[in-house]
Amino acid sequence: MKPTERKYFQDSNFLEFSATVVEVKPSEHGDCVVLDQTAFYPTGGGQPNDTGSLGEARVVDVFEDEANIIYHLVQAGSFEPGQTVSGVVDRGRRLDHLQQHSGQHLLSQAFVQTCGAETRSFHLGSQTSTIDIELQSPTDELMRGAEDLANGIVFEDRPMRVHLVNEEEAALLPLRKESAVRGNIRVIEIENFDWSPCGGTHAARTGQIGLIAIRSYERFRKMTRIEFVCGGRALAEYRLAKDTAFAVARLFSSEREKSPELVAAALQENKGLKRRIRDLLELAMSAEAAEVLAAAPASQSFKIVQREPSVALLATKDAGGARLVFARSDSLTQNMNELLAEACQTLGGRGGGKPELAQGGGPNVERLEEALGAASSKIKGFSGEPLVN
Ligand SMILES: [Zn+2]
């Protein structure tokens, strides 16, 4: 089979064509139709394939083999070799891809001119695209410089031309990168700005690309990865950014420009409030422990610890025995329930509760100091002496 003739090579706005079916290859996903010529772009060079229709059948994938034969994967429809078919490429997807791809040529040359950074790879994604460039120390200023230059070329609406040249002719052109193919080479020129060997679909003039916006950048494998959007995607990105910024501003009943400051202030205030809540909770816990103690039929009581962060070991004793309340702050980890269980064992009684608050008691009043001493020595970092009321 001969290589498929590519109708998109000269004109990316050529979207409707008729062709002759050369071969039909069945595959597990459906029939793959080979035509003598096509306007469909096959996946390659970092750019996804076109979609569209062949006759009544939907073209869902387009790819090529090493012999440069292009295959159109169709959903349903039956094709016979020799048959004439009409093809229509989806306009929206083609426009989107040529905006991103042409924008990439501009941005890559802009990075060469503003910071001497060569582009090493390109990926056209479904939402955003990326290029990896040889830049060691990216900054906001460098990004803005390249973005300004690229958009300046867009605003000038310069012609973009396709040159089909041989290797000798290509060698005379100021190509930004070497051609990956031998023999006939396709070069995309952006007038007086960039010459790149490329097989992709491109705009006819730079104005068709629309706005070029760098969305983000990051260090990646000793290079810098630039994420960008062009044309329709830049408009969508602007709308999303605008809606988000205004939604935040509305929450603060403020102007959009003031909202970052207001959000920062609210976060700071929130931190302060959290600290205050923690302090108040500790206070409330101590009060709860003191209440339990006060309710006990005490003739005498021991109050052991009240330090920061707080642990409280409270005890009362009377003729019937000793009663204990152990409590601690939420920020600590000692298990008051376990400590209390051991102390109650010493007192010959029992008790229980939660890790942060437990109560109990026992009849062996004479071992109360011993029980409290053992408990306090087990509290990590405890340095106070038991206080006896
Ligand atoms: Zn290209």
Boltz pocket constraint, residues with backbone or C-beta under 6 A from the ligand:
constraints:
  - pocket:
      binder: B
      contacts: [[A, 101], [A, 102], [A, 105], [A, 188], [A, 197], [A, 198], [A, 199], [A, 200], [A, 201], [A, 202]]
      max_distance: 6.0
